[in-house]
Amino acid sequence: MKLPSATSAITIELTAVLVALTANEPQVLTLEDGALLPSGPFESEHPTLQTGLRAWVEAQTHHPLGYVEQLYTFADRNRAAEGGRRIVSISYLGLTRERLSRGARDPEWRNWYRYFPWEDWRRGAAPVVAKEILPRLRKWSESAGDAVQKRDRRQRIEINFGDGRKQWNEDLVLQRYELLYEAGLVPEAGSARHPVVDPLPGMAMRHDHRRILATGIARLRAKIKYRPVVFELMPVTFTLLQLQRAVEALAGRPLHKQNFRRLIDQQGLVEETGAITSQTAGRPAKLYRFSRAVVLERAFGGTKLPLSRSV
């Protein structure tokens, strides 16, 4: 039997997409000036993958993990470290509440729209889509070698980016990033010897961490439509407007106010606390809290939130 060589060894890396909401903006916890997500190798003393992840995140960020679920396993052949050792990355999605940094060199929370500016449609279509992305993707499409490849590229562009004005599927975060990567429009598609010339706006990350982040955003956007995971990101008490703004921040698009409140009321997801807040610009608003009995019950059956456009 042939024994594996040193260069054929595999390292298991645990990577965390840790999300919080602050001032109606989705934040992700990063390291090294926003270039990396918290991560570390799975080691023999870790009893389980998840305990290994928690140990690395808490050691690197001083931030204890709450809600965590496995996200995806990345095992592409090009995921190799120095020395040829192959790396398999098992990623996790975690939801928490932001904590203040302790110093200038501490881990930093960054708005995830800094990495994906084309994903924020809360105030209408993201201008970068129609002005920069679509023209450059269409040029890339026309550069294809044959008619079949051109047609395939045009179809993928239309599915993922629409017309750049009205058509938009907020769940296709990963597919859009991978299309931009394939077209050579993001920095990660280049190399030290052959960098991408004039990349699209959006902060790059090292290795494939922006791809992992895109996967986490896509998972969370899809999940809020059938499970009330947004509860993990909210304070103990809140107004209905704050809840709506939180869902809008995650989805990257506006919600219809009346439909949103009607569904929340119909499903009995929240209950009044009897208190009001005076911190709003208008009249005082009622404060609510989540009904924990409903949360436990609905965690298995599913709970939809209305991601319909505002009118």
NORBELJO-V234713 format. One record per residue. N is the residue number from 1. RES is the residue in three letters. PHI is phi in whole degrees, 0 to 359 (NA if undefined). D_LAST is the distance of its C-alpha to the last C-alpha in Angstrom with 2 decimals. Layout:
n | res | phi | d_last
N | RES | PHI | D_LAST
N | RES | PHI | D_LAST
//
This chain:
n | res | phi | d_last
1 | MET | NA | 67.56
2 | LYS | 279 | 65.95
3 | LEU | 279 | 64.59
4 | PRO | 293 | 61.27
5 | SER | 279 | 61.79
6 | ALA | 297 | 60.37
7 | THR | 284 | 57.94
8 | SER | 266 | 56.63
9 | ALA | 295 | 55.79
10 | ILE | 241 | 52.23
11 | THR | 253 | 50.50
12 | ILE | 264 | 47.66
13 | GLU | 253 | 45.09
14 | LEU | 254 | 42.63
15 | THR | 234 | 39.36
16 | ALA | 244 | 36.66
17 | VAL | 259 | 32.95
18 | LEU | 257 | 32.57
19 | VAL | 247 | 29.05
20 | ALA | 220 | 28.08
21 | LEU | 242 | 25.12
22 | THR | 224 | 25.90
23 | ALA | 52 | 23.74
24 | ASN | 63 | 20.55
25 | GLU | 232 | 22.06
26 | PRO | 282 | 23.60
27 | GLN | 243 | 27.32
28 | VAL | 234 | 30.09
29 | LEU | 278 | 33.77
30 | THR | 230 | 35.89
31 | LEU | 236 | 39.51
32 | GLU | 51 | 41.43
33 | ASP | 58 | 38.96
34 | GLY | 83 | 36.04
35 | ALA | 273 | 37.89
36 | LEU | 225 | 38.48
37 | LEU | 267 | 37.14
38 | PRO | 301 | 39.63
39 | SER | 199 | 42.08
40 | GLY | 186 | 45.71
41 | PRO | 285 | 48.17
42 | PHE | 282 | 48.78
43 | GLU | 245 | 52.32
44 | SER | 298 | 55.04
45 | GLU | 280 | 54.89
46 | HIS | 281 | 51.26
47 | PRO | 294 | 51.48
48 | THR | 219 | 48.06
49 | LEU | 300 | 45.41
50 | GLN | 292 | 42.99
51 | THR | 293 | 45.68
52 | GLY | 297 | 46.51
53 | LEU | 299 | 42.92
54 | ARG | 300 | 42.81
55 | ALA | 296 | 46.15
56 | TRP | 293 | 45.10
57 | VAL | 297 | 41.78
58 | GLU | 291 | 43.51
59 | ALA | 289 | 46.40
60 | GLN | 277 | 44.34
61 | THR | 241 | 41.59
62 | HIS | 60 | 43.14
63 | HIS | 240 | 39.93
64 | PRO | 292 | 40.48
65 | LEU | 269 | 38.20
66 | GLY | 254 | 36.43
67 | TYR | 293 | 34.22
68 | VAL | 220 | 35.25
69 | GLU | 218 | 34.90
70 | GLN | 292 | 36.41
71 | LEU | 258 | 34.07
72 | TYR | 194 | 36.00
73 | THR | 250 | 39.49
74 | PHE | 256 | 40.01
75 | ALA | 224 | 43.42
76 | ASP | 299 | 43.37
77 | ARG | 297 | 46.82
78 | ASN | 280 | 45.80
79 | ARG | 274 | 45.17
80 | ALA | 232 | 48.66
81 | ALA | 267 | 50.09
82 | GLU | 298 | 53.15
83 | GLY | 91 | 56.20
84 | GLY | 83 | 54.36
85 | ARG | 291 | 53.37
86 | ARG | 283 | 50.40
87 | ILE | 244 | 47.45
88 | VAL | 252 | 45.26
89 | SER | 257 | 42.23
90 | ILE | 257 | 40.82
91 | SER | 259 | 37.50
92 | TYR | 227 | 35.84
93 | LEU | 253 | 32.47
94 | GLY | 236 | 32.82
95 | LEU | 242 | 30.42
96 | THR | 205 | 31.65
97 | ARG | 246 | 31.12
98 | GLU | 297 | 32.04
99 | ARG | 243 | 35.49
100 | LEU | 294 | 36.77
101 | SER | 291 | 39.04
102 | ARG | 265 | 42.71
103 | GLY | 186 | 43.64
104 | ALA | 295 | 42.98
105 | ARG | 262 | 44.14
106 | ASP | 285 | 42.22
107 | PRO | 305 | 39.41
108 | GLU | 235 | 36.13
109 | TRP | 278 | 32.54
110 | ARG | 230 | 30.33
111 | ASN | 297 | 26.61
112 | TRP | 291 | 26.08
113 | TYR | 284 | 23.79
114 | ARG | 291 | 27.04
115 | TYR | 271 | 28.29
116 | PHE | 227 | 25.19
117 | PRO | 297 | 23.16
118 | TRP | 285 | 21.45
119 | GLU | 269 | 19.88
120 | ASP | 261 | 17.60
121 | TRP | 247 | 14.07
122 | ARG | 295 | 12.52
123 | ARG | 250 | 12.13
124 | GLY | 108 | 11.45
125 | ALA | 302 | 14.24
126 | ALA | 295 | 17.57
127 | PRO | 304 | 19.69
128 | VAL | 296 | 22.79
129 | VAL | 293 | 21.71
130 | ALA | 286 | 21.70
131 | LYS | 279 | 24.36
132 | GLU | 239 | 26.87
133 | ILE | 292 | 26.37
134 | LEU | 297 | 25.77
135 | PRO | 302 | 28.57
136 | ARG | 285 | 30.99
137 | LEU | 291 | 30.22
138 | ARG | 294 | 30.72
139 | LYS | 296 | 33.98
140 | TRP | 297 | 35.00
141 | SER | 299 | 34.24
142 | GLU | 290 | 36.47
143 | SER | 276 | 39.22
144 | ALA | 298 | 39.69
145 | GLY | 285 | 43.21
146 | ASP | 213 | 42.67
147 | ALA | 295 | 40.30
148 | VAL | 295 | 39.47
149 | GLN | 294 | 38.50
150 | LYS | 299 | 36.39
151 | ARG | 297 | 34.49
152 | ASP | 298 | 34.04
153 | ARG | 294 | 32.69
154 | ARG | 298 | 30.25
155 | GLN | 295 | 28.91
156 | ARG | 294 | 28.54
157 | ILE | 297 | 26.74
158 | GLU | 294 | 24.22
159 | ILE | 295 | 23.74
160 | ASN | 276 | 23.40
161 | PHE | 242 | 21.59
162 | GLY | 61 | 19.96
163 | ASP | 262 | 19.46
164 | GLY | 80 | 18.51
165 | ARG | 233 | 15.21
166 | LYS | 235 | 12.84
167 | GLN | 287 | 15.21
168 | TRP | 197 | 15.84
169 | ASN | 249 | 17.54
170 | GLU | 293 | 17.77
171 | ASP | 282 | 20.96
172 | LEU | 271 | 23.10
173 | VAL | 299 | 24.13
174 | LEU | 293 | 27.83
175 | GLN | 299 | 27.85
176 | ARG | 293 | 26.27
177 | TYR | 298 | 28.81
178 | GLU | 293 | 31.66
179 | LEU | 292 | 30.78
180 | LEU | 295 | 30.85
181 | TYR | 295 | 34.09
182 | GLU | 298 | 35.63
183 | ALA | 281 | 34.79
184 | GLY | 73 | 36.53
185 | LEU | 252 | 33.63
186 | VAL | 239 | 33.81
187 | PRO | 302 | 36.92
188 | GLU | 297 | 37.79
189 | ALA | 285 | 38.56
190 | GLY | 263 | 41.50
191 | SER | 216 | 44.74
192 | ALA | 298 | 47.08
193 | ARG | 276 | 49.06
194 | HIS | 226 | 46.18
195 | PRO | 290 | 43.09
196 | VAL | 289 | 39.81
197 | VAL | 274 | 39.83
198 | ASP | 54 | 36.71
199 | PRO | 290 | 34.43
200 | LEU | 293 | 30.65
201 | PRO | 301 | 29.20
202 | GLY | 130 | 29.15
203 | MET | 289 | 31.95
204 | ALA | 276 | 34.49
205 | MET | 229 | 36.32
206 | ARG | 283 | 39.86
207 | HIS | 56 | 40.91
208 | ASP | 244 | 37.96
209 | HIS | 290 | 36.21
210 | ARG | 288 | 32.97
211 | ARG | 295 | 32.95
212 | ILE | 296 | 33.54
213 | LEU | 298 | 30.71
214 | ALA | 300 | 28.34
215 | THR | 296 | 29.60
216 | GLY | 295 | 28.92
217 | ILE | 297 | 25.32
218 | ALA | 299 | 24.72
219 | ARG | 299 | 26.52
220 | LEU | 292 | 24.60
221 | ARG | 298 | 21.15
222 | ALA | 289 | 22.37
223 | LYS | 290 | 24.12
224 | ILE | 293 | 21.36
225 | LYS | 276 | 19.92
226 | TYR | 226 | 23.15
227 | ARG | 219 | 25.08
228 | PRO | 280 | 24.39
229 | VAL | 290 | 25.98
230 | VAL | 300 | 23.61
231 | PHE | 303 | 26.02
232 | GLU | 294 | 28.63
233 | LEU | 257 | 26.75
234 | MET | 265 | 25.88
235 | PRO | 292 | 28.31
236 | VAL | 298 | 30.10
237 | THR | 237 | 27.94
238 | PHE | 195 | 24.37
239 | THR | 267 | 21.47
240 | LEU | 294 | 18.43
241 | LEU | 293 | 16.39
242 | GLN | 297 | 19.04
243 | LEU | 295 | 18.75
244 | GLN | 297 | 15.02
245 | ARG | 297 | 15.76
246 | ALA | 295 | 18.71
247 | VAL | 294 | 16.97
248 | GLU | 298 | 14.44
249 | ALA | 298 | 17.63
250 | LEU | 288 | 19.36
251 | ALA | 283 | 16.75
252 | GLY | 75 | 15.92
253 | ARG | 205 | 12.15
254 | PRO | 282 | 9.28
255 | LEU | 245 | 8.73
256 | HIS | 282 | 6.71
257 | LYS | 302 | 9.13
258 | GLN | 294 | 10.38
259 | ASN | 297 | 10.90
260 | PHE | 298 | 12.59
261 | ARG | 291 | 14.83
262 | ARG | 295 | 15.67
263 | LEU | 291 | 16.93
264 | ILE | 301 | 18.80
265 | ASP | 292 | 20.42
266 | GLN | 297 | 21.32
267 | GLN | 271 | 23.02
268 | GLY | 60 | 24.84
269 | LEU | 283 | 24.33
270 | VAL | 232 | 24.82
271 | GLU | 219 | 27.05
272 | GLU | 291 | 27.42
273 | THR | 267 | 30.20
274 | GLY | 90 | 31.00
275 | ALA | 255 | 30.47
276 | ILE | 229 | 27.94
277 | THR | 246 | 27.15
278 | SER | 249 | 27.61
279 | GLN | 270 | 26.35
280 | THR | 270 | 22.86
281 | ALA | 291 | 22.30
282 | GLY | 264 | 21.54
283 | ARG | 287 | 23.31
284 | PRO | 303 | 24.84
285 | ALA | 247 | 22.83
286 | LYS | 291 | 24.37
287 | LEU | 261 | 25.72
288 | TYR | 238 | 25.52
289 | ARG | 222 | 27.48
290 | PHE | 284 | 27.29
291 | SER | 280 | 29.43
292 | ARG | 296 | 32.01
293 | ALA | 298 | 33.34
294 | VAL | 290 | 29.98
295 | VAL | 301 | 29.63
296 | LEU | 295 | 33.05
297 | GLU | 292 | 32.46
298 | ARG | 280 | 29.11
299 | ALA | 301 | 30.40
300 | PHE | 262 | 32.10
301 | GLY | 279 | 29.87
302 | GLY | 100 | 26.55
303 | THR | 220 | 23.37
304 | LYS | 268 | 19.91
305 | LEU | 243 | 16.95
306 | PRO | 280 | 13.47
307 | LEU | 269 | 12.32
308 | SER | 264 | 9.11
309 | ARG | 292 | 6.44
310 | SER | 290 | 3.79
311 | VAL | 236 | 0.00
//
